[in-house]
Amino acid sequence: MAVKLFDKYDFSEVSCKDPSLAGYVSLAPVRIPHSFGRHAAKQFGKKNLNIVERLINKLMRGGTGEKAGGKVIRTHGKMQGKKFKAIKIVEGAFDEIAEKTKRNPIQVFVESLENTAPREDTTRVQYGGVSYQVAVDVSAERRLDMALRNIAMAAIIGAFNKKKSLSSALAEEISLAATNNVASYAIKKRDQTERMARSAR
């Protein structure tokens, strides 16, 4: 019997079409995405961490820490360290995606990562005491980190001080990102990052 995520969703029919991300998107079958941090101490260990668990870990944050939409989002520790609460939120979001799209939500989530991972970024270099912004290619691991962070942040912003639940906000963001919809926060952030890189070439 195949191991299914939350005993509902099959990993065997999921694939990552982006060749650079494929080596970092772990689709190892798990029932409950909780590894108890066994990869945390190893260099590049997170590439072996199931991709759904990595999304769950990104949700356990204390807000934006910077202005987003004109205000700083502070969750006051409501999600920090609460792994099983985050797991239930992701399960609810995946159920909503499956109901709306009639597709495997893991595949929809992987497609959203492929679409929101920026290919170029900027870095600061210093020549003779003067700083310049220079365009650089982004490694596959950082591309995936940025995509996961932006999707999680979009869900937190979408549910902050609103009647919408965090699982609904997450489901909406993943669905929009999977279709490359410009209404998606993560797609906007990808475009903004790549636009800044183009101007710094």
Order of alpha helices (4+ residues) and beta strands (2+ residues): beta-beta-alpha-alpha-beta-beta-alpha-alpha-beta-beta-alpha-alpha-alpha
